[in-house]
Amino acid sequence: DAEIKYGLSVTGVVHPQDLLTNQRAQPGDALVLTKALGTGFVTTAFKGERCPDDALAAACASMVQLNVAGRDAAREVKANASTDVTGFGLAGHAGEMAEASGVTAVLEVHRLPILPGAAALAQQGNRNRACRSNRKFAEPRMRIEGQPDELLTEFLFDPQTSGGLLISVPQERAEPLVARARAAGAVAACIVGAILPQQEARIVIRPYCRRVGRHRET
């Protein structure tokens, strides 16, 4: 097609004990996300010339931020597993981690960090095809509990460009991981869920807590 594309490959060496894959998430772990969600909504609005400058600037600042902060924090606290969050959205990549690890991932929508301005753009319908295909892919192995906030739920399926890391870490090390990541520049890092023993559903979506705001923007 008319769009210019490029690919690249990285070849390196790593000690087997230092490998952090998506295959070792353990029941009882917390799930930490290191970047805010919403780049898909923002870039779709930008392409349609409907994106405010401040929302675009916030998304660009997030996209150019390297994942080294989250990576180093995960290593320091000896996290169990990790995956990047990109085109399949948070739900898709959490499902892959759950599948690879033989567990179930719980995502709590009220905890999701949202890019400034992204909620308004999502509300205005700035969705691309991948939002629908990501949800269609996740739904057969997904269970929704209660009546979660519909707007926030859409952010689970929003395809991310240069998204953050989703890290599975023992519960007692989750807050130290968040603190380390934020101190290193990943200011949106926060706990977004947990790992349960394997259930029929690989992904469980829980409603937002009405005691916090409708959505949380970073």
C-alpha positions, 0 to 999 in steps of 0.5 A: 500500500502507500504507507512506508514501512520498515523493520529491524532486528536486534541480536544480543546475548543474555544470561538464561537467569536474566530472561524475563518472558511472559511464561512465568506469571504466578497466582498471587502476583500483581500486574503492573502497567508502566505506561498510560493507555490511549495512543490508538484513540489519539493517533486515530483522532490525529489522522482525522484532524480531530486531536487537540494539540495537548492530547497529541503532545502527551501521547507522543511523550509517552510513545518516545519514552523507552521501556528501560525504566520498567525493565530495570525496575522489574529486574531489581525486584525480581519480577516473574514475567513481563510482556510489552503492550502493543497492537493487541491491546492490554487485554490481548497481551494479558491474555497471551501472558495468562495462556503462556503461564497457565493462569488467569489474569484479572484486569480492574478497569478503575485502575487503568492509567489513561493518557490526558485527553484520550478519554474524551477522544474515545467518547467521541468515537475515535476508534480504529478497526483494531479496537474491534478485532482485538475485542473479538479476539479476546472475548472467547477467553474473557469473562466480564464481572458486573457492569464495568464502565463501558468507556474504560473497558474500551481502553483494554482493546485499544491498540498501543503504539510503543506501549508500556510493559505489563509486569507480573510480580509477587504482590509484596514487591508490586509497590516497590516496582511501581516506585522504582519505575516512577522514579526512573521516569515511568510516571504512569506506572501503577497496579492494574490487576492480579494473577489467579489460578487458572480458570475457564476464562483466561482474562477476567474484567472487573468493574471500576470502583465507584469510590474513585473517579470515572476515569483516571488520567495521568 
